[in-house]
Amino acid sequence: MRLSRFFIDAPLSIGQHALPEAQAHYISRVLRHGVGDAVQLFDGSGNEFLGELIEVGKKAVSVELRQCIAGQPESPLSIHLGQGLSRGERMDWAIQKATELGATEISPIVSERCEVRLKDERADKRMAHWRQVAISACEQCGRSVVPLIHPPISLNDWLAQIDAQLKLVLHPVAEPLESHAKPQSLAFLIGPEGGLNDAEVEQAKAQGFHAARLGPRVLRTETAPVVALSVAQQLWGDF
C-alpha cells in the first residue's frame, strides 16, 4: 500500500513536527487518518521523511519523523519551460504536466497574442495557485523537488536572460528535436493560444534559439509542453 505523501513548506528533520493547518485539515478531515498511521513527507530538498502520526485532531496534527531517505532522483536534463500565458485550466494543465515530466523551472511568458494580463494582487494570487498546482503534482508523481515557478515575464525580458546549452522554440516548420546533440540544459519556448508571431520567432532565433517541431500536426498550447518534455526526456533525459 502506498503511503500518503505530503509536501511541507519548511525544512524537515528527524523528530516531532506539528503540521501546518492546511495539511492537518486534509489529513484528519478529508483522508481521516488516525494516530499510528504512517506518512511520508518531503520539503523540496530532495530528501523524503518517513514517520508516524502521533496526534490527530480537527485542527492540529503532529508527526514523528523517524527516517530520512534519498528522494526520487531528478532528471539529468535540466529543463526551463517558457510557456505562453494562457487562460485558466490550460495554464494549470501545462504547469501540472511539466512538473510531472521533470521541468526544473517554468516561466509564464507574456507575448503579443496572449489573452491574459496579470497585474499586482491578481498576479500574486495566480503565482500562489500555480505553485500549489506544482506541489500537488509532485505529491502525486513522487517527485522530491518542486520546480521553480517564476513570475510572469515579457518575452523580450525572458529571451534576454535565459541561459541554457540548447534553446528551442517550437514551430511547425523546423527540424525535429532529434536533429540536435544531447544537451545538459534545455530551454523550451512555447507560444500561447494564438501562437508566437513570425517576428517573435525570429527574435528568439536572434537570441540563440533553434526552431524545432514535434511532428506534422499543430498542437494546442497546453498539449505542446507535454509532448515536448516527453520527447526531450526520451532523447536526453531519464525516460
C-alpha positions in Angstrom: 0.0 0.0 0.0 1.3 3.4 -1.0 2.0 5.8 1.9 0.1 9.1 2.0 2.7 11.7 0.9 2.7 15.4 1.7 4.8 18.5 0.9 5.8 20.6 3.9 7.0 24.1 3.0 9.6 24.2 5.8 12.8 22.3 6.5 12.2 18.9 7.9 14.4 16.7 10.2 14.1 13.6 12.3 11.9 14.2 15.3 8.4 15.5 16.1 6.7 18.2 14.0 3.4 19.9 14.1 1.9 20.1 10.6 0.6 23.3 9.0 -3.2 23.8 9.4 -4.0 23.1 5.7 -2.2 19.7 5.8 -3.7 19.0 9.2 -7.2 19.6 8.0 -6.7 17.4 4.9 -5.1 14.5 6.9 -7.7 14.5 9.6 -11.0 15.6 8.0 -10.5 14.5 4.3 -8.3 11.4 4.5 -9.5 10.6 8.0 -6.1 9.3 9.1 -5.6 8.4 12.8 -2.9 8.1 15.3 -0.4 5.4 14.3 -0.9 5.8 10.6 2.3 6.0 8.6 3.0 9.1 6.4 5.8 10.3 4.1 6.8 13.9 4.0 9.1 16.0 1.8 10.3 19.6 1.9 11.7 20.1 -1.6 15.3 19.5 -0.5 15.4 16.2 -2.4 15.0 14.1 0.7 12.0 12.1 1.9 11.0 11.6 5.6 9.1 8.5 6.9 7.2 8.8 10.1 4.0 8.1 12.0 1.1 10.3 13.2 1.2 10.8 16.9 -1.6 13.3 17.3 -4.6 13.8 15.1 -7.2 16.5 15.9 -9.6 18.7 13.9 -7.0 21.5 13.6 -3.8 20.0 15.0 -1.8 17.1 13.6 1.6 16.0 14.7 4.0 13.5 13.2 7.2 11.9 14.4 9.7 11.5 11.6 11.9 8.5 12.1 13.8 8.0 8.9 15.3 10.2 6.2 15.8 8.6 2.8 17.0 9.9 -0.6 14.1 11.1 -2.7 13.5 10.4 -6.4 16.5 11.4 -8.5 16.0 14.4 -10.7 16.4 14.0 -14.5 20.0 14.6 -15.7 18.4 17.0 -18.2 17.7 20.5 -16.7 14.7 21.9 -18.5 13.4 25.5 -18.3 10.0 25.8 -19.9 8.9 29.2 -21.2 5.2 28.7 -21.5 3.0 31.3 -23.2 0.5 32.6 -20.7 -3.0 31.1 -21.3 -6.3 31.2 -19.7 -7.4 29.2 -16.6 -7.2 25.5 -16.8 -4.9 25.5 -19.8 -2.1 27.1 -17.8 -2.8 24.8 -14.8 -2.6 21.8 -17.1 0.7 22.9 -18.6 2.3 23.5 -15.2 1.0 20.3 -13.7 2.2 18.1 -16.6 5.5 20.0 -16.9 6.1 19.2 -13.3 5.3 15.5 -13.7 7.6 15.4 -16.7 10.6 16.8 -14.8 10.8 20.5 -15.7 13.2 22.3 -13.4 11.9 25.8 -14.0 8.7 27.2 -15.5 8.3 30.8 -16.7 4.8 32.1 -17.8 5.6 34.2 -20.9 3.6 37.3 -22.0 3.8 37.7 -25.8 1.7 39.7 -28.3 -1.1 37.2 -28.7 -1.6 36.4 -25.0 -5.2 36.9 -24.0 -4.3 37.1 -20.3 -2.9 40.1 -18.4 -2.0 39.7 -14.8 -1.0 42.6 -12.5 -0.3 43.2 -8.8 -2.6 41.3 -6.5 -4.1 39.1 -9.2 -0.7 38.1 -10.4 0.3 37.2 -6.8 -2.8 35.0 -6.4 -2.1 33.2 -9.7 1.6 32.7 -8.6 0.5 31.1 -5.4 -2.1 29.0 -7.2 0.4 27.8 -9.8 2.9 26.8 -7.1 0.2 24.8 -5.4 -0.5 23.1 -8.7 3.2 22.1 -9.0 3.3 20.9 -5.3 0.2 18.7 -5.8 1.8 17.3 -9.0 5.0 16.5 -7.0 2.9 14.8 -4.3 1.2 12.7 -6.9 4.1 11.7 -9.1 6.7 11.0 -6.4 9.0 13.9 -7.3 11.0 15.2 -4.3 11.9 18.6 -5.7 9.3 21.2 -6.6 10.1 23.1 -9.8 10.7 26.9 -9.6 7.7 28.8 -10.9 8.8 32.3 -12.0 6.5 35.4 -12.1 5.1 36.2 -15.5 7.6 37.9 -17.7 7.6 39.6 -21.1 9.0 37.6 -24.0 11.7 40.2 -24.6 13.0 40.0 -21.0 12.9 36.2 -20.9 14.8 35.9 -24.1 17.4 38.3 -22.9 18.1 36.4 -19.6 17.6 32.7 -20.4 20.7 30.6 -20.3 20.8 27.0 -21.5 23.1 24.8 -23.5 20.3 24.2 -26.1 17.4 26.6 -26.7 14.4 25.6 -28.7 11.3 27.5 -29.9 8.5 25.2 -31.1 7.5 25.9 -34.7 5.5 23.8 -37.2 8.1 24.3 -39.9 11.5 23.3 -38.5 13.9 20.5 -37.8 12.8 17.6 -35.4 14.2 17.6 -31.9 16.4 14.5 -32.5 18.5 16.5 -35.0 20.2 18.2 -32.0 23.1 16.8 -30.0 22.4 15.8 -26.4 22.5 18.9 -24.0 22.8 19.1 -20.3 20.4 22.0 -20.0 17.5 22.9 -22.3 15.1 25.8 -22.7 11.8 25.4 -24.4 9.8 28.3 -25.7 6.1 27.5 -26.4 3.6 30.1 -27.6 0.2 31.0 -26.1 -3.2 30.0 -27.5 -2.7 32.2 -30.6 0.9 31.1 -31.0 4.0 33.2 -31.5 4.0 35.5 -34.4 6.8 35.4 -37.0 8.6 38.4 -35.6 8.7 36.7 -32.1 10.1 33.5 -33.6 12.8 35.5 -35.4 13.5 37.4 -32.2 14.0 34.1 -30.4 16.4 32.9 -33.1 18.4 36.1 -32.8 18.9 35.1 -29.1 20.3 31.7 -30.0 17.1 29.7 -30.2 16.6 27.0 -32.8 13.2 26.3 -34.3 12.1 22.7 -33.6 9.0 20.8 -34.5 7.2 17.9 -32.7 5.5 16.3 -35.7 3.2 17.1 -38.6 0.3 18.4 -36.5 -0.1 21.8 -34.8 -0.6 21.2 -31.1 -2.6 23.2 -28.6 -0.6 25.4 -26.2 -1.4 23.0 -23.3 -0.6 19.9 -25.3 2.8 21.1 -26.7 4.7 21.1 -23.4 3.5 17.5 -22.6 4.8 16.3 -26.0 8.0 18.4 -26.0 9.1 17.4 -22.5 8.2 13.8 -23.1 10.3 13.7 -26.3 13.2 15.6 -24.7 13.2 13.2 -21.7 13.2 10.2 -24.1 16.0 11.6 -26.2 18.3 13.1 -23.5 16.8 12.6 -20.0 15.5 9.8 -17.8 12.8 8.1 -19.9 
